[in-house]
Amino acid sequence: LTREVGTPFTRANLATADDDLWRELYDTTVTTFHRNGLARYEVSNFAKEGHRCLHNEHYWRARPWVGLGPGAHGWEPDSTRTVGTSDIDAWLTDPQPVRARPTDLELAAELIGSTLRHADGIDRHLVRARTGFDPRLPAIVERQALATMTASTIRLTSAGFPLADGIAARICAELLPGQRALYA
């Protein structure tokens, strides 16, 4: 969970668990879910066959969506992002969202970060077609067996799922080797 300024969660000032305990709890959760017939289809989502959350599947597979209402975010088919103001009075006066088109590099990073989390992984053809960038598996990730790469996909292994964000950052760093600081 993220501690956002001004939220009840942050004000509660709860103690946080260290990384080792978080990992132990994650691994226990994965084992327990698998033992009970729930398959992982995303880093933190499990379901019985045929019962995946279709709403979230939409996001993790880089499909467009409409954001309606104050503070709502959307993603148009051309990858334009939309966001409505969070101020309800301002939204009632002008409900038109602000539109912004990410650069190809920003879009590639977003596609990598979101789709890698899914069990189906990154569709390399999709990333190339929409951005011109060809995601590749960094050697260190491959050596540690954290992900696999084919001509069409990059997928996390069981060992890689808990490290998805770091692996995504490493894949993004390979897009423009001279600009690793952007993603590392």
Salt bridges, closest charged atoms under 4 A:
ASP27 OD1 - ARG23 NE 3.04
GLU42 OE2 - ARG117 NE 2.53
GLU57 OE1 - ARG52 NH1 3.43
GLU57 OE1 - ARG61 NH2 3.22
GLU57 OE2 - HIS118 NE2 2.56
GLU76 OE2 - ARG99 NH2 2.79
GLU110 OE2 - ARG81 NH2 2.74
ASP120 OD2 - ARG61 NH2 2.73
ASP120 OD2 - HIS118 ND1 3.76
ASP134 OD1 - ARG124 NH2 2.80
ASP134 OD1 - ARG128 NH1 2.71
ASP134 OD2 - ARG136 NH2 2.87
ASP165 OD1 - ARG117 NH1 3.58
GLU174 OE2 - ARG180 NH1 3.47
